[in-house]
């Protein structure tokens, strides 16, 4: 379950509890890259989330193999989790997903997964808390090299010393 509290701070207008769960922010400022990603990625996934989810039901064997190498009780962040197909691969892992699409997060929650909506450029998790991170078929949605490197840096920051990550992209 996702717990949301009413925010009263400086950024309360961005809190999902104030916007019916739909974040209204543009990460990265008013730049062209952020606008392109908003229009051609974020808005599209919000629109097609249900259909997209229905076509993404079989976990990829390589990702399952990676998850199966982790010790029981490992904390795993799935950044860009989509419909959450990797969140339930192993019941003995503590998996937490996030996605930029509120509608995909809703699908994950409906499936009983722990998930929250955020942009991978600003992941609100404490550094050094994850034994593993996965980022499957998401990085290519970012329009610039700098933004992709920022996400890779963010993923690395989530890991405990000796933690492991798996990132896949489309060519």
N, C-alpha and C positions, 0 to 999 in steps of 0.2 A: 504494500500500500504506500501511497505517496502522501506525506503529511505536509500541509501548507498552512502557514500561519499568516495572519494579517500583518503586513509590513507597514510601519509608520515612519520609516526613515526617509532619507533624501531621495531614494529611488523607488518609493512606494508605487509610483505609477507603472513601474516595470514588473511588479510582483504579480505572479500568476493569480493570486487571490483577488487582485483588483481588476484584472482583465479577463475574467471568466476562463482563466487558464491559458489564454493565448498571448504569449509575449509580444509586445509591440516595441521592438527596438531594432536598431540597425547597427550591428557590430561592425566596428572598423570605421565609423564616422560616415561622412557623406561622399566617400570616394566612389569612383566608377566600379571598382571591384565589388564592393558591398552591394551596390545597386544591382549589378548584374546577377549576383548570387541570390539576392532577394527575389528578383523578377523571374529568373529562369531556373532556379533550383527550389528555394524555399516555398514560393507561391505554388509552384507546380506540384511539389510533394504534398502540400496541404490539400490540394484539389484531388489528387489521384491516390491518396493514402490507402483507401479501401481496396481498390483494384490492385495497386502495387503489392499490398500485403498478400492478396490472394495468389499472387504469382511467385511469392518468396516463401516457400514452405519447407524446402529441403536444405538443411545445413550442409555447407561445403565440407567434404572429407578432410581437407587440410586444416581447416579451422577446428573441427572436432578433434583431430589428432593433437593439435596444439593444446586445446583445453584438457584433453585426457592426460597430458604430461604434467599437469599441475597437481600439487598435493591437496588432499581433502582439506576443506576449510579455507582455501585461498580466496582472497578478495580480488574480484575481477571487474574492471570497468570496461563496458562495451560502448565506445564513443562512436556515435552515429549508428545506433543499434537498429534503426528501421523498425520492423515489426517485432523485434525481439527474438528472432529464431535461434539465436545463440545463448540467450539468457537462461534457458531451461535445459541446456544440453546435459548438464551434470547437477544433480540435486545436492551434491555435497560441496559445491562451491557457493560463495556468496557473491552473486552477480548483480551489478547495478548498471543499468543502461541509461543512456541519454541520447536524445536526437533533437535536431533543430525543428522537426515537425511535431507540432502539438497533436495533430491527428494520429500520427504513427505512435506517439507516446500513449495516447488513449487506447489504441489497439493493444499495446504492451500491457497496460494496466488492466485491461479487460481480461487478459490472459493470466493475470496474477503475478506479473513481474514488477520488480522495483525499478522505477524509471522516473526521469525528470526531463523537462524540455530545457535545452540550452544550446547555444552555438559553441562549437568546438574551439573557437578562438578564445573563449572565456569560460572555462569549465570550473564551476564553483565547488571544487572538491579540494580537500587539504592535500598538500604535497606529501609525497612519500607514504601514501596509505594503501596503495594497491600492489598486490603480488604480481598481477598481470594486467595488461591492457590489450584490448583488441580494437581495431579500427578497420572494418571490412568494407571495401568498395565505397568509401566516402570521400577520401582525400581529393580525388579528382574533381569533386564538385566545387572546390575552391579555385578561384580564377587566376591567382598569381602565385609565383614561387614563394614570395615572402609570406603569404597567408598559409600556404602549405607547411612551410618551415615552422611557423608559429604553432600550428597544430601539433606537429611532430615534437616540438619542444614541450608543449603542454602535456602530451602523452608521457614523455620521459619524466617530467616533473611529478607525475602521479605515482610513479613506481617507487617501491621501497628499494634500498640498495640490493642489487642482485635480482631485482624483479625482471620480468620478461614481457616483451610486447610483440604483437603480430599486426602488421599493417599490410593491406592489399589494396591495389588500385587497378583501374582499367587503363589500358594503354592509350 
